[in-house]
Amino acid sequence: MVVIATLRESGVLKRRRAAPIPPAVLISSQAVTTVLTAAIMGTILLVVARLLYGIGMAPGAIAAIACTAGLGALTFACIGYAVSGMIGSPDAAQPIVQATTMPLWFISGVLIPTQNVSGGLRSIGSVFPVEPLAAGLHLASIHTSFSSAVSIEDLLILVAWGAAAAAFAAVRFSWLPSTATA
C-alpha cells in the first residue's frame, strides 16, 4: 500500500497509465512482482532453515507452502491496491498499514496461538484473510504430502478475498494524485 500510494502521489502511476498497455497489465505486473518477491524470500528462508538448522521439508509440503504463500501474496497485493485508493498520502500509508496489520497478526494466530485469544477477537480475526493464510502455512509446515498439507478451505477464502479486493480496486482505484501538484 505504501509503494502504491507513493507511486500515485508522485505521478508515476499517472505516467504509467498513459502507456499504450491496458491497466490490468500494469496492475497484474505489480501483483506478479509481489508473488515473485514472496517466492524468493520463502526460498531463502527454506534454504537457511535447511543449512543452518537442519530443518528439512518434504517436497509435498514445500509445494503446499509455495501454493499457499503465492496465493496469499497475490491476495494481499489485490488488497493493497484496493486499500491504497482510500489512502490520501504516502505519509499516511505506513501508519495505516501498521494500525491494521499488527492487531490482525495478534488475533489471527500469527504472533500468538488463536487458543490464547478470546472468542470474540478470534471471531473477528477469522473474518480477515490473515488467519486462513497463517493456518494454511502452518498446516503445510507440519504435513508431508501435498494433499494433507494444503487446505482447500483456506485457499478458497484467500481467493474470495483476492477477487473481492480486485473488483473493489477496479472500481475505486485512482491513477491520479490526490494533490494538484503532481
KAFENLIN-V40734 format. One record per helix or strand of 2 or more residues. SS is the DSSP state (H for helix, E for strand). FROM is the first residue (numbers start at 1). LEN is the number of residues. Records with the same first field share a line. If there is no record, write none. Layout:
BEGIN
SS->FROM-LEN  FROM-LEN
END
This chain:
BEGIN
H->2-8  12-6  23-31  59-26  90-18  114-3  119-9  129-14  146-4  152-21
END
